[in-house]
Amino acid sequence: VNERVHTGQWVGECFLYTNSAGKLNYLVGGEVMTLCHLDHPMYLLGYVPKEDRAFLVDKTYNVFSYKLLLSMLSYQSAVVRQDFETANSLLPLIPKSEYGAVARFLESQGFKEEALAVSTDPDHRFELAVDLRRMEIAHAVLVETDAANQAKANKGGAAASGAGREQEQDSTEMQSKWRRLGDLALSNGDIGLAEQCAVRSADLSGLLLLYTSSGNKPGMQDLAKQAREAG
């Protein structure tokens, strides 16, 4: 631990501690996880696995507790040992609300495939899929996200200006993701997916490149129409 430790305790292969910066942290596999920021000096009393809680005390003997799942600690310890048989048996014991943290931990340990299998966050799943060149998964994530955004827009009806700006930002981010996937598809020779991504992202220059290189006359005619409409 490259910081000053005030009080600490080993919990299996994890080191739980308070530091001079007023944080309650734990260390596992070389990664430091912050449980909470302490608003005044506290000292670690210990960890009670049965309660899934770490207990601390301050100078006036007030006792505080913070939730720390033993199932999460055991899972992370198994991953550090690369004992995925044990890790997979422990995963169902972790609440699904914590799967995002599980996926980020797996990614930090270099296990991106496993992180992709666990992650429930669309943005994280897309980034992992692109890094792993899993185009079919990245495509499915974008299609699902587009559908969810469209459903949200339809449900909102006549949105306020603030909501309108948020939708515009979402649209810009989605276009950027479609272009990234299109570039990946093109580099892998998947012309059909590259074309679909260019259409989704309104990438007229990309479509021009695809249609001219493939001699797609109907596509060129449709593209010219789109360009006139876009001004």
C-alpha positions, 0 to 999 in steps of 0.5 A: 500500500503506497500510502500511510495506513492508520488502522487495518485488518486482513480479511482473507486475501484483502487488506481493509484499512483507513488512511491519512486521507480519511478514506476507508479502503481495501486492497485486493490484487494490487487494486485499491477500492474506496468504500467511503470517505470519512468525514472525521478521523475514525479507527477500524475496529474490525470486520464482521463477515456474518453482518457484511459490515466493517465497524469503526470508532471515533475519538469520542467512542461513537461506533459506525458501520459500513457495508462490505459484502463478504461474497464480493471480497471472496469473489475478488480474492478468487479472481486474483488467484485466477481460480475462476471455478470458485469465482463463478460459484460465488458470483450468484451470491453477489447482488446484481446491483453490484455487477457493474463493480464486479465488471470494472474489477475484472477489467482492471485485472485484465479479464475483459472477456469475463468482464463483458460476460458480467457487465450490465451497463450498456456503455461499459459493455460497448467499450469492452466489446470494441476492445475485444473486437466483438462486433456482434455484441457491440452492434447488439448493444447499440441497437438495444440502446437506440431502441431504449432511447427512442422509447424514452423519446416517444414516452416523453412526448413534448419534452421540455428544453432541458430534456431536448438538450439531453436527447440531442447529447445522447444522439451525438454520443450514439452517432460517435459510437456507431462510427467507431463500430463502423471503423472497426467493421471496415478494418475487419472487412465487414462491409455490410456492417460498416455500411449499416453503421455509416447509415445509423451515424449519418456518416455521408463521407463514409457512405461515399467511400463505401459506395464508390469503392464498391460501384454501388450506383443505387447507393450513390443516387440515394446518397446524393439525395441525402446530401441535398436534403442535408444542405 
